[in-house]
Amino acid sequence: MAGMKIFAAGLATLFLGVCASGQSPPPPPEAVHPNSKCIDQTRSTYLLGPDDQLEISGPELTDSGADKRARIDSDGDVQAPLVGRIHVAGLTVQQAEETLDKALSTYIREPQVVLNVVEVRSQPVSILGAVNTPGVHQVQGHKTLMEMLASAGGIRPDAGYSVRITRELEWGCIPLPGAKLDPSGQFSVAEVNLKEIMEAKDPAENIQIFPHDVISVPKAEMVYVVGDVKRSGGFVLGERQSISVLQAISLAEGLNGTADSKHAKILRLNHDKDLREELPVDVKALLKGKKQDVSLQGNDILFIPGSTGKKAALRAVEAAIQTGTGLAIWRMP
């Protein structure tokens, strides 16, 4: 008995280690199905539900020519050979086989019904966040991550750079390198780079989605450019995780002539202290290529101060031109 306990503990440790590495544990040999990992798991964990399609077979049924496919109706019943309607919703495949065996035993001695789930349609996937049609969507067969995002109407323009997937452990660990267990130990969680899967850089990241998965597409973070620029405001990072200072200035349509680019600042939120820290940045040196460009993170504020001396000189020039020509000079606010 002690040896068995040690062996069981070793298996549990191995399973958790495999999950942490992002690899799904291999199913037992008798559970392997040539077409779907989803079906691999169904015999012991998947609960049948309305609109699932089943293949009902068995030696006695084969002889009678009664092999057939049947879809579970909205009441959770399936039309089975010889016995008619049988309620199977909420049962595992093995439990449904036992229920059919019991019903058929009236007509057949020691029946051996075999059920296969041909198409899974009753289990939902929640798709949340920056998609055009968020909500609960049915898997309807074997769908990949991109197919499920398409069924939710596609990604919105304000979507962020990553997609987060949460999966119940009964379906195995998510087969992605960064997959890990959540604090409760009941879910596998992983993220994929949205840009990379949309560009098909690594097709393996376009993983199969299982029932009860939760797909979250967070909204993109923003960076803000304020001060002496031509178009101040917030700019969506979108599929990028960060942009550089010069890229942000370009989005702001450049500096005004009165900008004091040498004394710019990045205001970055320090979450631990709940305040913004000032990071000096010499934009003038960046523009001349004398210093390496600096990356801006989500929610950073790039502040470009104005030069008091330059503004005073500009006002003097404008006043002289206005006096000499009689023309009013207007500037955009």
C-alpha positions in Angstrom: 0.0 0.0 0.0 2.8 2.4 0.9 4.4 1.8 -2.6 1.1 2.6 -4.3 0.8 5.9 -2.4 4.3 6.9 -3.4 3.5 6.0 -7.0 0.3 8.0 -6.9 2.0 11.0 -5.4 4.7 10.8 -8.1 2.0 10.9 -10.8 0.4 13.9 -9.3 3.7 15.7 -9.1 4.5 14.8 -12.7 1.1 16.2 -13.8 1.6 19.5 -12.1 5.1 19.8 -13.5 3.8 19.1 -17.1 1.1 21.8 -16.7 3.7 24.3 -15.5 5.8 23.7 -18.6 2.8 24.3 -20.9 2.6 20.7 -22.2 -0.6 18.5 -21.9 -0.2 15.1 -20.3 -0.6 12.3 -22.8 -3.9 10.5 -22.6 -4.0 6.8 -21.8 -3.6 4.6 -24.9 -7.2 3.4 -25.0 -8.5 7.0 -25.0 -6.6 8.1 -28.1 -8.8 9.2 -30.9 -7.3 9.9 -34.4 -9.3 13.1 -35.0 -9.6 15.1 -31.8 -8.1 15.7 -28.3 -11.6 16.9 -27.3 -13.0 13.4 -28.0 -10.0 11.9 -26.1 -11.4 13.4 -22.9 -15.1 12.8 -23.5 -15.5 9.3 -22.2 -14.8 10.1 -18.6 -15.3 13.9 -18.2 -17.5 15.4 -20.9 -21.2 15.7 -20.0 -23.6 15.2 -23.0 -26.0 17.9 -23.8 -28.5 19.2 -26.3 -27.4 19.3 -30.0 -24.5 16.9 -29.5 -24.3 14.3 -32.2 -23.7 10.7 -31.2 -22.8 7.6 -33.1 -24.5 4.6 -31.6 -23.1 1.2 -32.4 -22.5 -2.3 -31.0 -22.2 -5.9 -32.2 -25.9 -6.7 -31.9 -26.9 -3.4 -33.5 -24.5 -3.9 -36.4 -26.0 -7.3 -37.2 -29.5 -5.7 -37.3 -28.3 -2.9 -39.5 -29.3 -0.4 -36.8 -26.0 1.5 -36.6 -26.8 5.2 -36.8 -26.0 8.7 -35.8 -28.4 10.6 -33.6 -28.5 14.2 -32.3 -29.6 14.9 -28.7 -32.7 17.1 -28.8 -33.5 20.2 -26.8 -35.0 18.0 -24.0 -31.8 16.1 -23.7 -33.2 12.9 -25.3 -31.7 10.8 -28.1 -33.6 8.5 -30.5 -31.8 5.1 -29.9 -32.3 2.0 -32.1 -35.0 -0.4 -30.9 -35.8 1.4 -27.6 -36.7 4.9 -28.9 -36.2 8.1 -26.8 -33.6 7.8 -24.0 -32.6 10.8 -21.8 -28.8 11.2 -21.9 -28.2 14.9 -21.2 -26.0 15.4 -18.2 -24.4 12.0 -18.4 -20.9 11.1 -19.4 -20.4 8.8 -22.4 -19.8 5.8 -20.2 -22.9 6.5 -18.1 -25.0 6.9 -21.3 -23.7 3.6 -22.6 -24.8 1.9 -19.4 -28.2 3.6 -19.6 -28.7 2.3 -23.2 -27.4 -1.2 -22.3 -30.1 -1.3 -19.5 -32.8 -0.2 -21.9 -31.7 -2.7 -24.6 -31.5 -5.6 -22.2 -35.2 -6.0 -22.6 -34.7 -7.0 -26.2 -31.0 -8.1 -26.4 -29.1 -10.4 -24.1 -26.1 -8.7 -22.6 -26.0 -5.7 -25.0 -22.7 -3.9 -25.5 -23.6 -0.4 -26.8 -20.7 1.8 -27.9 -21.2 5.6 -28.1 -18.9 8.0 -29.8 -19.3 11.8 -29.7 -19.2 12.8 -33.4 -19.8 16.5 -32.8 -19.8 18.6 -29.6 -22.3 21.4 -29.8 -23.7 21.8 -26.3 -20.8 23.3 -24.5 -20.2 27.0 -24.4 -17.1 29.1 -24.8 -17.0 32.6 -23.3 -15.4 35.3 -25.4 -14.9 38.6 -23.6 -13.4 42.0 -24.1 -12.4 43.8 -27.3 -14.4 41.7 -29.8 -17.3 42.8 -31.9 -19.8 40.3 -30.4 -18.7 39.4 -26.9 -20.7 36.7 -25.1 -21.2 33.0 -25.0 -20.6 31.1 -28.2 -21.0 27.4 -28.9 -17.9 25.4 -29.9 -19.8 23.5 -32.7 -17.3 20.9 -33.5 -13.5 21.3 -33.5 -12.6 25.0 -33.6 -9.3 26.8 -33.3 -8.7 30.1 -31.4 -8.9 32.2 -34.5 -12.1 30.5 -35.6 -13.7 31.3 -32.3 -12.6 34.9 -32.4 -14.1 35.1 -35.9 -17.4 33.7 -34.6 -17.4 36.6 -32.1 -17.3 39.0 -35.0 -13.6 39.5 -35.0 -11.2 41.8 -33.1 -12.1 45.4 -32.5 -9.6 48.2 -33.5 -9.0 48.9 -29.8 -7.9 45.4 -29.0 -4.6 44.9 -27.1 -1.6 42.8 -28.2 -2.5 39.6 -26.4 -5.2 37.0 -25.9 -5.7 35.2 -22.6 -7.1 31.7 -22.5 -8.4 30.0 -19.3 -9.2 26.2 -19.4 -10.6 23.8 -16.9 -8.0 21.1 -16.1 -10.3 18.3 -16.9 -9.6 19.2 -20.6 -5.9 19.1 -19.9 -3.3 21.9 -19.8 -3.2 24.5 -22.5 -0.5 23.4 -25.0 1.4 26.7 -25.0 4.9 27.4 -23.7 3.9 29.9 -21.1 0.9 28.0 -19.7 0.6 27.8 -15.9 -1.9 26.9 -13.2 -4.1 29.6 -11.6 -3.9 30.1 -7.8 -6.8 27.7 -7.3 -5.0 24.9 -9.2 -8.2 24.1 -11.1 -7.5 26.0 -14.4 -4.7 26.3 -16.9 -4.0 29.8 -18.1 -2.0 31.0 -21.0 -1.5 34.0 -23.3 -0.7 34.3 -27.0 0.5 37.3 -29.0 -2.4 38.5 -31.1 -0.3 39.9 -33.9 1.7 36.7 -34.2 -1.3 34.4 -34.5 -3.0 36.7 -37.0 0.1 36.7 -39.1 0.4 32.9 -38.7 4.0 33.2 -37.5 3.6 30.1 -35.4 0.5 28.1 -36.4 0.9 25.9 -33.3 -0.3 28.9 -31.2 -3.6 28.8 -33.0 -4.7 26.1 -30.5 -7.9 24.1 -30.4 -10.6 25.5 -28.2 -12.5 23.2 -25.8 -15.9 23.6 -24.1 -16.0 26.0 -21.2 -12.8 27.8 -22.2 -12.7 31.5 -21.5 -11.1 33.7 -24.2 -10.3 37.2 -23.0 -9.2 40.0 -25.4 -8.2 43.0 -23.2 -8.5 46.5 -24.6 -5.3 48.1 -25.7 -3.4 50.4 -23.4 -2.7 54.0 -24.4 0.2 56.4 -24.2 -0.3 60.1 -23.9 1.6 63.0 -25.5 1.0 66.4 -24.0 2.6 69.8 -24.0 4.2 71.7 -26.9 3.2 69.3 -29.7 1.0 69.9 -32.7 -1.6 67.3 -31.7 -1.6 66.3 -28.0 -3.8 63.4 -26.8 -3.9 59.7 -26.2 -2.7 57.1 -28.7 -3.8 53.5 -28.7 -1.0 50.9 -28.6 -3.1 48.3 -30.3 -1.3 45.2 -31.2 2.0 46.7 -30.0 3.2 46.2 -26.4 5.1 49.5 -26.5 6.2 52.3 -28.8 9.2 54.6 -28.7 9.3 58.3 -27.8 10.0 59.3 -31.4 7.1 57.2 -32.6 4.8 58.9 -30.1 6.0 62.3 -31.2 5.3 61.3 -34.8 1.7 60.3 -33.8 1.4 63.8 -32.2 2.4 65.2 -35.6 5.7 66.6 -34.4 6.9 69.4 -32.1 5.9 73.0 -32.2 8.7 75.5 -32.9 8.6 76.7 -29.3 9.1 73.2 -27.8 11.9 72.7 -25.2 12.7 69.2 -26.5 15.9 68.9 -24.4 13.9 68.9 -21.1 11.0 66.5 -21.9 9.8 64.0 -19.3 8.1 60.7 -19.2 5.5 60.4 -16.4 5.3 56.7 -15.5 2.9 55.2 -13.0 4.5 53.4 -10.1 1.8 50.9 -9.0 3.6 50.1 -5.7 3.6 53.8 -4.6 0.4 54.8 -6.5 2.0 57.8 -8.0 3.8 58.9 -11.2 7.5 59.1 -11.4 9.4 61.6 -13.7 11.9 60.1 -16.1 13.9 62.8 -18.0 14.4 62.3 -21.7 16.4 64.5 -24.1 14.2 64.4 -27.2 16.6 66.9 -28.9 19.4 64.3 -28.6 17.1 61.5 -29.8 16.2 63.5 -32.9 19.9 64.0 -33.7 20.6 60.3 -33.2 23.0 61.0 -30.3 21.1 58.9 -27.9 19.1 55.6 -28.2 15.4 55.9 -28.5 13.4 55.3 -25.3 10.4 52.9 -25.1 7.0 54.1 -23.7 4.9 51.7 -21.8 1.1 51.5 -21.5 -0.4 54.6 -19.6 2.9 56.5 -19.9 2.6 60.3 -20.4 5.2 62.0 -22.5 5.4 65.7 -21.6 7.1 68.2 -23.9 7.6 71.6 -22.2 7.6 74.9 -24.0 10.5 77.3 -24.1 9.6 80.6 -22.6 12.3 82.4 -24.5 11.3 81.0 -27.8 7.6 81.9 -27.2 8.5 85.5 -26.3 10.7 85.8 -29.5 7.9 84.4 -31.6 5.3 86.8 -30.2 7.7 89.7 -30.9 8.1 88.6 -34.5 4.3 88.2 -35.0 3.7 91.6 -33.5 6.2 93.2 -35.9 4.6 91.4 -38.9 1.1 92.4 -37.8 2.2 96.1 -37.4 3.9 96.2 -40.7 1.2 94.5 -42.8 -2.0 95.1 -41.0 -2.8 91.4 -41.2 -4.0 89.4 -38.2 -2.1 86.1 -37.6 -4.2 83.2 -36.2 -2.8 80.1 -34.7 -4.5 76.8 -33.9 -5.1 76.5 -30.2 
